[in-house]
């Protein structure tokens, strides 16, 4: 799809239908993955990983729904809930905390909970407070996995064998999530996955964490370095890859992101990638988010999701 073709969808009066088709196609792909998992029999642990802002959490939740459609109870766990907290994180060479390192995850506690669930025992939900930056036990929420149940473990490190080395390989199924955009920026040159994810992240960080876009831009190289070291090496282990991109999303993101990019441009007028990004979004017609479904992956970025995160 070219930018002109996207703009035609926005201006042609059929954008809502275009959104529905994009979302239905993605839902169909998630349903097919759920069908495959159920057909294999014996799968008890689904490992779902991807880089920053790939849409992992929403994909995991929608996969759980599709598994339940097949009569299989699915329990969603996030590796984010097993973070240790700032005092225990490794550091980058410059002294800053390395949030991408696998040692940020309390692997001992995670392994204990996974084994307990797979054995049919009840656990107290483990949580992480991102405001206080410390873990806690949610005593109001107990979890138990039925005999035919499946755990969907989602997070950037889920495919790393260090997290699930005590679980037999034959009960695992691995998914890698990545937005592989089909939008052509120039002739035969598509929007890169990392660009797509950066645009999502700059909006998400501002929407939910009130992070200034210059800060998101500052830490992005560290995020990318961590992805190359801790996430991408395990991509080849995946049984299937899921494309989390939506052909319409740049039109919906434009009203959210263009002002944020301009804020960075004012502070860093010589930053060519930001200049390029500003010009890129100026070529795209803006679209209202009203047509975006409440369970869309894009809602993870712009807000208004009907799902509980």
ABEGO torsion letter per residue (X at the ends): XBAAAAAAAAAAGAAAAAAAAAAAAAAAAAAAAAAAAAAAEGBABBBBBEBBGAGAAAAAAAAAAAAAAAGBBBBBBBAAAABAEAAABBBBAAGBBBAABAAABBAAAAAAAAAAAAAGBBBBBBBBBAAAGBBBBBAABBBBBBAABBBBBBEAAAABAAAAAABBAAABBBBBBBBBBABBABBGBBBBAAAAAAAAAAAAAAAAAGBBAAAAAAAAAAAAAAAAAAAAAAAAABABBBBABBAAAAAAAAAAAAAAAAAAAAABAABAAAAAAAAAAAABBBBBAAABBAABAAAAAAEGBABBX
